Amino acid sequence: MLASRRSIKEELTSHFDDLVFELMAEGVSRSEAEKQASIEFGDFEKHLKETIAVSGALPWSLAKIFNGVYLLSGLTLIILAVGFPSLIAGTHVETALLWWVFSCYLLLGLIGERWLIEYRGIDSKHSVWLAMTWTHLIALAATVILDIDKFENNVHAIVFSLLVLTPVLLLWNKLDTKIRRLVIYLQTTVVLWSIFTDTLIFNFLMPARCFFVTPDNVPLNGVLSSCTQVQLSNPALYPIYAVVMLGLPLIAVTLYKYSRNQGSFRYRKACLPLLSVLVIFVPWFINDINNEAMLDVISAKPKIFAIYQSSLGRDPEDKDIRFYAKTRAYTNLDKIEETLNASDERKQVIQKIYLNKTGRVATNEEIEAAVDSKISVQELRASLAQ
């Protein structure tokens, strides 16, 4: 969700109040504490304008409108997918819902990252490592939930983050605050996008090794024959283990300090630890949901439905979609169309059309001609009706 200027003002006010409470705890009167806090905190309005400019926050009304439209669109897609699955089969609604879910995943990651950065302060180099750690823990959780075999994407993503953020640290004092924050957020967006879309960031530099972590229930044949099974002890996975071993303690300590900070919003103190717990434990109960590529095939389903209607005059069955997903045949739609055009079922469909439209049995030559011409079922009906 987008931040509003009101929420940023409230956050700064809470930090000012936190400073007042700390001074009062030292025995200073409230009025004197407020005076000292004003001196230490500096020009409140100046801080507010700078923070709004850096965060790109919207006016309160615009933020509410965006968030409302975003949630309403997601709710509509969910209702269509759950309540009317047959109605949306073969349409782009499923693809839209999939991308909406990804946007939720991305926004939750960015929101949690923004809260952590605001707590640590964008002027602190520590916020860079904190942001990177947070990003990759979320990315690892997503990999386990989607397909545990795609850890190769995480290795690429870790290398990418180091290449992007190291220059930021080296040029820290020369970079504007906006640039620092922009680079951090862009790094997070690219990493999470690569995980969700199963895209190797450096695929243009090196061929994919196609790791399948042992044990795996998908046979490595067909388009997967070039893949290799790797043990969990494989050195290629060491960067991932390093992120987990170093990242979990760092996030845990930060969240503890965050919860003790009186200046942080209560809802943030509740939401951020809850999100962190979900990142850690959800993959234990929900995992490998895309191991047989049932999510990957969604974007190809409209084309598959169109091919079936053109070649056979019907929609594909669930078993057909599952077969194309498991064998990754959906990556070669031309081959699917070629196979259906040459199938016995298509010849039977052509024969039925001839019987219905002409009242006679089609000759073998007529059937073969229709098969070779790749004429659609609809076009054949129309031509025979004339």
N, C-alpha and C positions, 0 to 999 in steps of 0.2 A: 504494500500500500504506500501511497505517497505521503510524505510528511507535510504538515501544514505549518505556517508561520506561527500560529498560536501554540502548537505543541513545542516548537523550539523555544519560544518565549517562556513557556512554563518550565521547560527543562533548565534553562539558564537561571530562572528565578529560584528553582529548587536548589541549584548549586550555590547560589548566593545565600539562601537560607541555611544550607549545610555549613557554610563558613561562619555564619552568625552563631549557630548552635555550638560549633567547636570553640569559639571564643567565649561563649557563655559558660561552657563546661570548665573553662580555666578560671572562672570567677569574675569575669567582666560583666557589667550590667548590660541589659539588652540594648539600651540606647547607645552606649559606648561601643558595644559589639557591632551594631549596625554601621556606626561611623567608621570603625576600623575596617569592616568588611567592604565598605564602599571604596575605601582607599586602596585596599589590596586587590579588590575585584576589578577596579578601573571603571571606565565609562561603559555603563550597562547598554545604552542604546548603540554605541559603537560595536560592542561585542555582538549584539543582536543582529545588526545589519551585516556584519562580516560572516556570521554563522549562517544566516539565511542565504547570502550570496554563494557561499561555498557548497551548501547542501542542495541548492536549487529548489528550496521548498516553495510550495504553491500557497496562495491565499487559502484561508480555511474553507471557503465555499467551494472553490475549485477542487480541493483535495477531497472533500466529501462527495462531489459529483463523480469524480474519477473512481473513487473507491466503490461507490454505489453501483455505477455502470459495470465495473469489473466483476463485482460479486454477483450481480443480477445475470450477467452473461454466462458466468460459470454455472449458476444454479439452473439456468435454462438448458444448457448443454447436458448437465447431469440428469435432469428430468427426462429429456429426450432419450438419452442413452439407456437409462434404467427402465423407464416406463414404456418406451416405444422402440425396442431394439430392431424389430423387423422393418419398421418404417424408415429408419436411418441407415439400414444395412446397405453398403455400397455407395454411400454418400460421403461428403467431406465433413459431416458432423463429428464422426469419430476422430478424425484427424484434428479438428478444431478443439475438441475436448482434450485430446492428448497434449496439444500445445498449451492449452489453458492450465493443465496440471503442471506442466513444466514451468510456466510463468509463475505459478504459486511457489513452486520449489525454489526458483531463482529469487523471487521477491523475499521469501522467508530468509534465505541465505544472506541477501544484501541487507535486510532490516537488522538481523542479528549482528552482522558485521558492523553496520553503522552505529548501533548502540555501543558495541565494544570499543570502537574507535572514539566515539564521543566521551566514553568513560576514561579511556587512557589519554585522550587528547591527540589530535592530528599532528601536533608539534613533537610528539614523542616517537622515536624510531621503533620503540617497542610495539606500537600500534601496527606497524607493517608486518612483523612476525606474527602478531596475534591474528591479524586479518588473514594471512596466508594459512596459518594453522586451522583457523575456523573453516576456511574455504575447502581445504583438502579433507578434513574430517567429514564434512557434509558430502563431498564428492565420493569418498570411500563408502559412506553409508548408502548413497544412491547406487553405486556399482553393485554392492551386495544385494540390494533390493531388486535391481533390474536384472543383472546377470553377473554372477561371480566370476565368469570367465573373461570379463573385460577389464581386468586390472592393468593390462597394457596401456589402456587409455589414461589411467591414473599416473603411471610412470611418466608418460609424455607430459601430462598436466603439471606434475611436480617440477620437471625440468623447465617447462615454460615459465612457471611462476618465479623460479630462481633467476632465469635470464631477464625477466621483466623487472623484478623488484630489486635486484642487486644494484643496478645503476641508480635507482631511486634513492637507495641508502647512501651510495657513494656521493651523489649530488644533492643530498638532503638540504643543506643550508642554502643552496642556490635555487631550489625549486619553490615555486609559489604553492601555498596551501591547496589551492584549487587543483593544481597539477598532481600533487601527491594523492589527493583523494580520488581524482579521476583515474589515475593509473591503477590504484588499488581496486576500484570498482570494476574497471575494464578487465583486469586480470581475473577477478572472481567470475565475471560474466562469461568470459571465454572458457575458463576451466569447467564451469558447470554446464555450459552449452556442449562442450566436447563429450562430457560424460553422458548427458541425456541423449544426444544424437549419435552416440557411438562413433565419434570422429577422432582419429589420431591426429593430434595437432601437428606433429612433424612427419606426417605420412609422405609429404612431398620431398623429404630428405632421405628417408629410409623406408624400405618396404615393411609392411606389417608382419610381425612374427606370429600373430594369431595364437596367443596363449589360450589354452584351455586347462584350467586348474583341475588336477586330479583329486578325487574322482569326479567324473562327469557323465551325465546320462544321455548326452547327444553323441551319436556315432560320428566319427570324423571321416565322412565319406562325401562324395559329390563335391560341391563347392567348398566344403570344409576339409577336403583331403590334404590341403596344404598347411593346415593348422597342426600344432604340436601340443601334447600334454606336458604340463610342467608340475613338479612337486611344489609344495608350499615352502620348501627350503631353497628354492631356486634363487640365486643371487639377484636376478632381475627384479625380484619383489622386495629387496632390501630397502629401497627408498620409501616404500609404503609402510614397512614396519617402523622405520625411523620417524615418519610423520605421526604414527599412532603412539609410539613410546614417548616422544617428546611433546606431542600436541595435547594429549589427554591431561597430563599433569598441569601444563600451562593454562589450558582452558579451565580446569577445575579450580586452580588457585585464583585465577581472575574472577570467576563467578563467585567464589567465596568473598573476595574483597568487594565485589560489586554489590553483593547482598548486604554487606555491612555499611555501604555508603548511604548516608542519610539523604544525600542530595538526589539520588536516582528515584525515578517514579516507581511506585509500588507495582504497577502492572508490568513494568519492565523487569523488576526483580522476580516476578512470578513467571513471566513468559519466556525469558531468556534461559533460565535453568530448565524449564519444561521442554523447550525446544532442544536443548543439549541432551537431555535424557532421552528424548525421542530419537535423536540422531544415533545414540549409542545402542538403544535396546530394540527399536523397531526392526532393524535388519536381522535380529535373532529370530523373529517370529514371521516376518514377511521377507522372503528372499527368492531370487532366481525366477521372478515372474515373467521375465523375457528370455529365459534360457532357450526356449524353442521358437523365439522370434515372433511371438504372437502380437507384440506391440509394434515391432518393425514392419510387419506386413500391413498394418492399418493404412499407411499412406498409399500403398499399392492396391488396396481393395477396390476403390472406385474403378480403376482401370481393369482389374480382374473381372469385376461384375460386367463391365462393358464388353469385354472379350467373350464372356460366356453368353451374354444376350445376343451378340453378333453371330457367334459360331453355333450355339445350341438352342438359342431362344429361351433360355432359363437362367436363373441365378445360380451361382455355385453353392454347394452345401457346406456346412461347417467343416466336415471332414476334408473337403477339398482345400479350404483355406488353411486348415491345420497342416495338411500335407505340404502345401507350398511354403508355409512358414518354417516348418521343421527342416525341410530340405533346402531352404533358402532359394527355391525356384522363383520366388517373386522378384528376384533381382534380374531375371531374364524374361520379361513379359513377352517378347517376340517368340521365344521358345514355347511358352504356354499356348500362345495363339496358334502356332504351327502344329502343336500336338493335338489341340482340340479340332482343328480343321481337318486333320487326317484321321480322326477317331471314327470308330464304328457308330458311335452315338450320333455324330453329325450326319452320317450317311442315312441312318434311320430317320432322323428329323427331316432330311431332304425328301425321303420317300413319302413320309406322312404329308408333307406340304403338297407334293404332286398329287397324292390321292385326294386331298381336300379341295385343291384348286382346279384340277383337271379331270378328276374322277377316274384316273388310270394310274397304273404302276409306272414309275420312272424306269427307263432303261439304264443299264450299267454305264453307258456312255454319258447319259444326261447327269447321272449322279457324279461320275468322275469329273465331268466338266464343271459342275457346281463346286466341287471340292477344290479343283485346281484354280478356279477363278477367285476363290476366297470371298465369294459374294456373301453378304450377311443374310441371315434368315429373313429379316424384314424386307430386304431388297428382293429376295427370291419370291416371297409371297406377292409383293407388289408387281413383279414382272409377269408372274403367271396369272394374276388377276386381270390383266389387260386383254 
